[in-house]
Amino acid sequence: MSNANGMPTPMVSSSKLSKVGSDVVSDPTLFRSVVGALQYATLTRPKISFSVNKVCQFLSNPLEDHWKAVKRILRS
């Protein structure tokens, strides 16, 4: 992540995450682990709270679109 580009906002305002629409994440455990770490980070970075809450809604069946949203949160 040392050469990653930053993002001005943690989530695109026109983003519509849903239960269907893309492929299932190849490693759901990694997705859940990263989202759990982001939940902890919301204690000191309230700016990401809304975005983290949105991706938490898909912990049971994460899709590639959800993983892309998580990566955007990490870049913000």
Summary of the structure (lengths in Angstrom):
residues: 76
radius of gyration: 11.8
end to end distance: 12.1
largest distance: 32.5
contacts: 184
relative contact order: 0.29
helix: 49%
strand: 3%
